Amino acid sequence: MTTSSVLADKSAVSRADRAWLRLETTMNLIGGIVIFMLVLLAVWNVLGRKFLGMPVPGYVDWTQQFMACFAFLGLAYCQREGGHIRMDIVVSRLRGRGLWFAELLSVIFMLLLTTALIYGTWFHFQRSFDWSAPLWSRDSSIDISLPLWPAKLLVPVALAVLWVRLALQVWGYGRALLRGDPAPVAVPLIEDPATQAAHEAETVE
């Protein structure tokens, strides 16, 4: 369990933040379980090939299919915790309304970009899903003909969850900008390297 930099209170935005966090945590957990299962599948594939001459049928197909799970299911949770890679050299020197304005602009940009990605990935899913054809005859993998539309559907769904998270952060940063809050709720606060290291040490322990 990591120590979050996101503060909470009894405000509407904080309640919405904590409610949405439950979904994000569940999705992140599913992504972690998928990674663990793929590790077991890889071990099974190697040992089966080495000792039994029987590798996992369609191993590459299964791996490609489930890569979407751990690549996208944790996006919103990571955004909520401020875990995505970012450059804080300039932003970390800002304080008060200047900081919240800069953060608000960046989140609005991400919200617009995510909106475009949802639009594109949804139509990418629709192209792989022929609604008039039987399930088994739709877009599938090369080796064992796994249907690809579930993985392609997962992408816009995960991005939609991220979209809601970004909208909540726009609300949080906008509220902080208007009120001049020194420590707003429902948004990740910038931590100095020492605090980040302390949190990482707590996670290891």
C-alpha positions as CSV (number, residue, x, y, z in Angstrom):
1,M,0.0,0.0,0.0
2,T,1.5,3.3,-1.1
3,T,1.1,6.6,0.8
4,S,-0.9,8.9,-1.4
5,S,-0.2,12.6,-1.8
6,V,-3.9,13.3,-2.5
7,L,-5.6,15.0,0.3
8,A,-9.3,14.5,1.3
9,D,-12.0,16.3,3.1
10,K,-15.8,16.3,3.1
11,S,-16.3,18.4,0.0
12,A,-18.2,17.2,-3.1
13,V,-15.0,16.9,-5.2
14,S,-13.2,14.9,-2.6
15,R,-16.2,12.5,-2.2
16,A,-16.3,12.0,-5.9
17,D,-12.5,11.5,-6.0
18,R,-12.7,8.7,-3.4
19,A,-15.7,7.1,-5.0
20,W,-14.0,7.0,-8.4
21,L,-10.8,5.7,-6.7
22,R,-12.6,2.4,-5.9
23,L,-13.1,1.7,-9.6
24,E,-9.6,2.7,-10.4
25,T,-8.1,0.6,-7.7
26,T,-10.1,-2.4,-8.9
27,M,-8.9,-1.9,-12.5
28,N,-5.3,-1.5,-11.3
29,L,-5.6,-4.7,-9.3
30,I,-6.9,-6.6,-12.3
31,G,-4.0,-5.3,-14.3
32,G,-1.6,-6.6,-11.7
33,I,-3.3,-10.0,-11.6
34,V,-3.0,-10.2,-15.4
35,I,0.7,-9.5,-15.2
36,F,1.1,-12.3,-12.7
37,M,-0.9,-14.7,-14.8
38,L,1.2,-13.9,-17.9
39,V,4.4,-14.6,-15.9
40,L,3.0,-18.0,-15.0
41,L,2.0,-18.6,-18.6
42,A,5.6,-17.7,-19.7
43,V,7.0,-20.2,-17.2
44,W,4.6,-22.9,-18.4
45,N,5.5,-22.2,-22.0
46,V,9.3,-22.4,-21.3
47,L,9.1,-25.5,-19.1
48,G,6.6,-27.2,-21.4
49,R,8.8,-26.6,-24.5
50,K,11.9,-27.7,-22.6
51,F,10.8,-30.9,-20.9
52,L,7.6,-32.0,-22.7
53,G,8.0,-30.6,-26.2
54,M,4.6,-29.0,-25.7
55,P,4.7,-25.2,-25.6
56,V,1.5,-23.2,-24.8
57,P,-0.6,-23.1,-28.0
58,G,-0.9,-19.5,-29.2
59,Y,1.4,-18.1,-26.5
60,V,2.2,-15.0,-28.5
61,D,-1.5,-14.5,-29.3
62,W,-2.5,-14.7,-25.6
63,T,0.3,-12.3,-24.6
64,Q,-0.6,-9.8,-27.2
65,Q,-4.3,-10.0,-26.2
66,F,-3.7,-9.4,-22.5
67,M,-1.0,-6.7,-22.9
68,A,-3.9,-4.2,-23.2
69,C,-5.0,-5.1,-19.7
70,F,-1.8,-4.1,-17.9
71,A,-1.0,-1.3,-20.3
72,F,-4.3,0.5,-19.9
73,L,-6.1,-0.6,-16.8
74,G,-3.8,1.3,-14.5
75,L,-3.8,4.6,-16.4
76,A,-6.4,6.4,-14.3
77,Y,-5.1,5.1,-11.0
78,C,-1.6,6.3,-11.9
79,Q,-2.9,9.7,-12.9
80,R,-4.8,10.0,-9.6
81,E,-1.6,9.4,-7.7
82,G,0.5,11.6,-9.9
83,G,2.7,8.7,-11.0
84,H,3.1,9.4,-14.7
85,I,6.4,10.8,-15.8
86,R,6.5,14.5,-15.9
87,M,9.0,17.4,-15.8
88,D,8.7,19.4,-12.5
89,I,11.7,21.6,-12.9
90,V,9.6,24.8,-13.5
91,V,6.3,23.8,-12.0
92,S,7.8,22.7,-8.7
93,R,9.1,26.3,-8.2
94,L,5.6,27.8,-8.5
95,R,3.3,28.4,-5.5
96,G,-0.3,29.1,-4.9
97,R,-2.5,30.2,-7.7
98,G,0.4,30.2,-10.2
99,L,0.9,26.5,-9.5
100,W,-2.7,25.5,-9.7
101,F,-3.1,27.5,-13.0
102,A,-0.2,25.6,-14.5
103,E,-1.5,22.3,-13.3
104,L,-5.0,23.1,-14.6
105,L,-3.7,24.0,-18.0
106,S,-1.8,20.7,-18.3
107,V,-4.8,18.6,-17.1
108,I,-7.1,20.4,-19.6
109,F,-4.7,19.6,-22.4
110,M,-4.6,15.9,-21.3
111,L,-8.4,15.9,-21.1
112,L,-8.6,17.1,-24.7
113,L,-6.0,14.6,-25.9
114,T,-7.8,11.8,-24.1
115,T,-11.1,12.8,-25.7
116,A,-9.5,12.4,-29.1
117,L,-8.0,9.1,-28.2
118,I,-11.3,7.7,-27.0
119,Y,-12.9,8.8,-30.3
120,G,-10.2,7.1,-32.3
121,T,-9.9,3.9,-30.3
122,W,-13.6,3.4,-30.2
123,F,-13.8,3.5,-34.0
124,H,-10.7,1.2,-34.1
125,F,-12.7,-1.2,-32.0
126,Q,-15.8,-0.9,-34.3
127,R,-13.7,-1.7,-37.4
128,S,-12.5,-5.0,-35.7
129,F,-16.0,-5.9,-34.7
130,D,-18.3,-6.8,-37.6
131,W,-21.7,-6.7,-35.9
132,S,-23.4,-8.7,-38.7
133,A,-20.8,-11.6,-38.6
134,P,-20.7,-14.5,-36.1
135,L,-18.4,-14.0,-33.1
136,W,-15.9,-16.5,-34.3
137,S,-15.5,-14.9,-37.8
138,R,-14.6,-11.5,-36.6
139,D,-11.1,-9.9,-36.5
140,S,-8.8,-12.5,-34.8
141,S,-5.2,-13.3,-34.1
142,I,-3.0,-15.2,-36.7
143,D,-2.0,-18.3,-34.7
144,I,-5.1,-19.6,-32.8
145,S,-7.7,-17.1,-34.1
146,L,-8.4,-15.3,-30.8
147,P,-11.0,-12.6,-31.3
148,L,-9.2,-9.2,-31.0
149,W,-12.2,-7.0,-30.3
150,P,-12.2,-7.5,-26.5
151,A,-8.7,-6.1,-26.2
152,K,-9.6,-3.3,-28.6
153,L,-12.7,-2.5,-26.6
154,L,-10.8,-2.4,-23.4
155,V,-8.7,0.6,-24.6
156,P,-11.5,3.2,-25.0
157,V,-13.1,1.9,-21.8
158,A,-9.9,2.4,-19.8
159,L,-9.5,5.8,-21.5
160,A,-13.0,6.8,-20.5
161,V,-12.2,6.0,-16.9
162,L,-9.1,8.2,-17.3
163,W,-11.3,10.9,-18.8
164,V,-13.4,11.0,-15.7
165,R,-10.3,11.2,-13.5
166,L,-9.0,14.1,-15.5
167,A,-12.3,15.9,-15.3
168,L,-12.2,15.5,-11.5
169,Q,-8.8,17.0,-11.4
170,V,-9.9,19.9,-13.5
171,W,-12.6,20.4,-10.9
172,G,-10.0,20.1,-8.1
173,Y,-7.4,22.5,-9.6
174,G,-10.1,24.9,-10.7
175,R,-11.5,25.0,-7.2
176,A,-8.0,25.5,-5.8
177,L,-7.3,28.3,-8.2
178,L,-10.5,30.2,-7.3
179,R,-10.1,29.7,-3.6
180,G,-6.4,30.0,-3.4
181,D,-6.1,26.8,-1.4
182,P,-2.5,26.1,-0.2
183,A,-3.2,22.3,-0.2
184,P,-6.2,21.4,-2.4
185,V,-8.0,18.1,-2.2
186,A,-8.6,15.4,-4.9
187,V,-5.4,16.3,-6.8
188,P,-1.9,14.9,-6.4
189,L,0.5,17.3,-4.7
190,I,4.1,17.8,-5.8
191,E,6.5,16.1,-3.4
192,D,10.1,16.8,-2.9
193,P,12.6,14.0,-3.6
194,A,13.1,13.2,0.1
195,T,9.3,12.7,0.6
196,Q,9.1,10.5,-2.5
197,A,12.0,8.4,-1.3
198,A,10.3,8.0,2.1
199,H,7.1,6.9,0.5
200,E,9.0,4.4,-1.7
201,A,10.7,3.0,1.4
202,E,7.3,2.6,3.1
203,T,6.1,0.6,0.1
204,V,9.1,-1.7,0.3
205,E,8.6,-2.3,4.0
